[in-house]
Structure formats: C-alpha cells, structure tokens
Amino acid sequence: MIFLVYYQKKVSFRVNILPGLLMLSILIVCPIVRAQDKALIDSLRQEANVLAYSNPELAVERGLELFSLSDEKPSQQVSALLTIANAYAVLKDHDQVLIYALKADSIAGENQNYTDQIRALGFIGGQYQRLKLHNRALEYIDRAYNISVKHPLPDSIQYLQGNILFVKGMIQRDNLGCEYALSYFTEAAQVFKDNLNKKFINSSMAIALNNIGDCNFELENYAVAKKNYNDAISFASKNNAVKNSAYSKLGLAKILSEEKKYQLAIKKMQEALLSVKNINDAGLKTELYKTLSENYAAIGNNEKYNRYTKLYFEEEAKLLDEEKKSINQVANNLAAKNLDKRKTQKNTYTYIFIICGVFLFVLLAYILQKILRKRKKIAQQKQEIEKTSKNN
C-alpha cells in the first residue's frame, strides 16, 4: 500500500514534469531550428548572388530553393525572385528575366515594402535598358529613384542607389553619349566601392568599371581605360565572374589594337574566348569574333579572318533573333496589358452608360408622372369650377 502510494506520487510527479520538460525542449530547440533556417537562407542567398556571374544555371537552382524556403516572408521572396531574374539576365533569357522580376515587383507592391520596391523597379529598369526600350527603362528607374528620395534606403542596402545610378548612366549613354554617362557610372562605382563588404558587390563593381572603361576608350582616354579594365578584372576574379573578366580582356584587346599590337590583342581575345567557351552569351561572343576578325585582317591572315568573320555573322544572327524574340515578347505583354486596360475602360464606360440610362429613364418617368398628376389635378379643378358654375 505504501508502495502503491509512493508509485502513484512518482507517476504524478512524472506526469506533472513532462509538460514542463516538453515546453523547455521547445524553447531550446525552436530558436536553434530558426537559427539553422536563417543560416541556410543567408548561405543560399550569398551563394546564388555570387554564382549568378560564374554559373548562372546553378544560381537559378539556388534561387528557387531560396524561394521555397521563404514562404510567407515577402522580402525574402523578392530577394529570391530577383536573384533568379539576374541569373537569367546573364543567360540572356529575357522572357524569364521579366517573368521573375515583375513577380518580385508585384509582391513588393502588395506588401508596400519600399526597399523591395526600389530593388525590383531598379532591376526591371535595367532589364528594359538592356532591351533598348529606353522610355520603359526610364519610367521604372524614375519610380525607383522617387521612392528612394521619399523613403531613404538603410545603410545595409545603400548599394541599390548604385544600381539606379548605373542604369541612368546606360540610358544617358544610349541617348546622349559617353560625355553625359560617365559621371553616372563613376558615381555608381563609388557607391559600390563603399559597399564592398558584401561579396557579390565585386561583380557590380567590375561591371561599372567595364562601362567606365568603354566610355574612356570611346573618348580616347586609353591609359585611363586600360586601368579601368585591369581593375575590373581584379574585382571580377574575387567572385569568379568569368564573363566580366572576358569583357575586360576584350576592352584591353581593343586598346592593344589601337596601339597596333595586333598579336598581343589576338592573344588577349583568345584567352577571353576560351574562358566563355561553354557560356551562352551571343552579345559577348559577337564582339570577340568581330574584333578577332579585324585583327587577323590587320596582320594579313585571311584564313583566320574569314573563319572569325563567319563566326561573327552566325553569332550576330543568333543575337538578333534573341533580341527580336525578347522585344516581341515584351511588345506582346505590353499590348496585352493595354488591351486589358482598354477592356476595363470599355466595361467601365458601359456600366456608366447603363447607370446613366437607368437614371435618365427613372427621371423621365418621374417627370412624366408629375406632369400627368398635375394635368389630372387641373382637369379635376376645371370640372369642379364648371360644376360650380352650373349650380350658380
């Protein structure tokens, strides 16, 4: 009996302590799980951003993983979608770029997250600029800039201001030339330089320096351009950004060509071409083949000149097909959007006409009823007057 009492107390004690232990376990384990999830998400984000320029296909995979882990976390979803869009931009798959970027903009707008809106709008502006749709690009960039003025960016993402300045520079270069674009590119590079604590910014810095180099080359500041390209290679190597480095080497080769150092220029371009052999970038390869053919012509090597001229035309045809397909897709999307807008407007006008028609009908019926009542009343009064007259 004593044993039974003791056993019952012991069991009771265990029963009472179990919920407490369970709660304590939850309190201990949940933060660990959350911390692990956050660490995984941060790791995926950094990896995807860095991979975008060295292995864009893998960056897309990491971006999709990141998106799947970001359920009900809009800001993380926007980051994942823009990472995927950026990787597709490197792959020149413009349709996919806009699909993911516009989805990111939609999520940012729905959640009224100004920072995410700036990120998405700036990215879309850049994409339209790549497609040479300057008015559309400027529309998105101006929207991003206006939001950034009203709602300044936190220090941790000040580099986004660099993106906006960079795209403005691209628009200025296409519309007015390098004299007007160079200041924007330089400002963008300074913003990126101030944010190099983030590894992926090295790629942005390399891109900005390549464009500064292109402008200095165009303005015949060859010594400055050479430094720009070499600095770009240095930054690109930190992220293994192969395409950025290849573009820098193309710039250096053009300078060597201007100096009539054709053999050295050819060697530099062959290095660049080898590094992007397995990368689908018709734009870069077109430039490399064209410049190689020109340098082989300069040294009188007709066989190589013909070979690279042929490759140049083939790659240019592919590039034109890609651009035509992308612009047609964008045009179709815009046409569909405008058609939906017109349909909405048409429906709105139809409803307005119907409502106005019903209102007018009710008003006319009311007026007619009043007229009939008044006439009836007048007739009654007339009859009463006539009746009174007869009685008199």
Order of alpha helices (4+ residues) and beta strands (2+ residues): alpha-alpha-alpha-alpha-alpha-alpha-alpha-alpha-alpha-alpha-alpha-alpha-alpha-alpha
